[in-house]
Amino acid sequence: MKPRSFIYSLIFLVAAVVGCSAAEPKLKPIFNGKDLSGWKAESSTEFWRVENGVLVGENNAAKTGNYLWSEKEYTDFVIEFDVRWKGYTDTGLEMRKPKIQLQLGISGSLKVDMSGSFYTGGKPAYPEAGQAKLAAKLMKPEGEWNTFRIQAKGNTFTCWINGVKASDYTDPKFSGAAPIGLQIHPKVAMKAEYRNIKLAEL
């Protein structure tokens, strides 16, 4: 390789690396690992607690269900978190208005694992375009930590599971700013654990 060609190649390589770094949003913690600061539970905090840096959501004996909402509202953002559960769990992360959810665990309506798929509440509730059909292959064995990354940008919602793109859904209906919500589904004896919850506004 000629010296000049090597220099140009090096310049392009550096530019590419800098460009990637600039494009990657700077994620900041929105869960401090100590308490529920910055979050608020619906009606009661009995469903949510912090143990050893982990946010634990668990249903009560009556299986009434609950939500934990971020105090701040978001429109365009990227959120990343680790999550794990065992057994039958029906939970998810909600965002935007009128409300769209990224499913985690078993769908109560379909009775199958729809992790990584977008739930709209419409007909169908899980549009085929927003389904994570390879989620089972991307996720680690039950009880291990899985890293989910969700991007809400404009009309498009994207999910990655353990670093691999799993689903992509576009719908202009869900456009309003809203808090981030973590769900404990009613009528289910369930427990889900979250850690390293980080977010960047876009």
Secondary structure, 3 states (H helix, E strand, C coil): CCHHHHHHHHHHHHHHHHHHHHHCCCCEECCCCCCCCCEEECCCCCCEEEECCEEEEECCCCCCCEEEEEEEEECCEEEEEEEEECCCCEEEEEECECCEEEEEEECCCCCCECCCCEECCCCCCCCHHHCCCCHHHHCCCCCCCEEEEEEEECCEEEEEECCEEEEEEECCCCCECEEEEEEECCCCCCEEEEEEEEEEEC
